[in-house]
Amino acid sequence: MQWPSHIAVKAAGAVDINGVFTRQLDISYEDLPVYGNLKEFSLSACRSPDETGQLQWGWIIGRDGVPAYGCVAERKESIPMSGWQCFQGPPPAPTLHLLSASELPQFSLEEARQRAFAGDLHLAVKAFREVFHYKSMLFASGRGCARLHVELAQLLCRCQQKDAALAEVKEALNLWPSLPEALLLKAQLYEETDDGPAALLAKQCWLMLPEGQKKLRKECQELLENLGEALDASLPCCLAPCYLEGVDDEASEEGLDEASASHVESLEVKGSSLKEVNGVYEPCRDQISNHCPSFVNGHGFRLSLEVLPAPNGEATRGWVIGKDAAGYFGTKDLDDERRFPLEDGKWSCFAAARGATAPTSSVANVAKVDSAIEKGYQARLEGRGEEAVALFRSCLKMSRIRRDLRVLAGWLRVLGQRSKRMKMDSSNTPKCWFSSLT
């Protein structure tokens, strides 16, 4: 007989019993399986006398020889899903549900969160670690997994396991470098030991947070105020003096003007009937197509500038949305003066998207940046590596750039330079800041 691997116990008055019961492969009774949960309660078969004194089969849930709930079984090989009665456990009696492989991950995650909410912190930590076995089934992209690492890190902080919490935060930032919750938690963990990294992380978090996340913004603001920092993109106070040592604010910046230029930080695609195609596309690291950065969304779809065949046999350039080397949608044409997809809905379907509706628009999130930065950016995109490096180094001598955290973080990462005095490394730098440069 094929016994189930996992059974869900729900709605019991004894809340420690509720959750996932897993088959114990090294334990059996009368050749029947025994199941156990995180609280060391067991679900097993038993025989007891009925009113006439004859032995009958049933199943019980209990611990240390004390039955909490029980149910008579028509056959010993049949685990009853309903009809349970209270023995030593408080009402109500539970119901059971056989968990399929597809149901197990979500139910395990719910149990972990419920145990955390109930204050059973150490058991909740154990439950969360079990959930990571199913991360590929729970999340379509690394971003969902990154949020799960942050949940576990927050729980570990409540358990006063700060080193373990920091390790989880670092895992989250590896998966999603600009995740505000992870940046803020890392800053809070560093606050007690070193103000430098804490201030830098808190500033990065502040710059990343949208207006709608009021709770996080309040926490971040309070942390920055505690550290004596302004709510802007300037370098942290404890880092700027040593890093700007020897920089003349009035130094000549010949050849590098202060005019602003446009920089595409992200693209939002809307209107496709394929839901996974819609959403925000961010620049990819080291992925350049036809001298333009490529962009990727949370579902793994890539938006890039490609050479497309035309009916007259000539080739033309156009933006393509695709996945796994298959094109789904594309722009019909592209104005050479525009470096990002058109906003007026000129998208068409390719074979891979047969039967689907093409996107209706693509909106670019364009930031105004120093023109000196854009010159280096374009030099690198066009393969002029030596020129780009020279421009980067020139820009790092400019006071107006060195005082701006947004710019400085991205450019230091481009050059692979780390200031030991600043204790700033690439793990502290959000991916979205000039991410296509790195």
Buried (B, 14 or more C-beta within 10 A) or exposed (E): EEEBBBBBBEEBBBBBBBBBBBBBEEEBEEEBBBBBBBBEBBBBBBEEEEEEEEEBBBBBBBBEEEBBBBBBBEEBEEBBBEEBEBBEBEEEBBBBBEBEEEEBBBBBBBBBBBBBEEEBBEBBBEBBEBBBEBBEEBBEBBBBBBBBBBBBBBBBBBEEBBEBBBBBBBBBBEBBBBBBBBBBBBBBBBBEEEBBBBBBBBBBBBBBBEEEBEEBBEBBBEBBEEBEBEBEBBBBBBBBEEBBEEEEEEEEBEEBEEEEBEBBBBBBBBBBEBEBBBBBBBBBBEEBBEEBBBBBBBBEBBBBBBEBEEEEEEEBBBBBBBBEEEBBBBBEEBEEEEBBBBBEEBBEBBEBBEEBBBBBBBBBBBBEBBBBBBBBBBBBBEEBEEBBBEBBEBBBBBBBBBBBBBBBBBBBBBBEEEEEEBBBEEEBBBBBBBBBBB
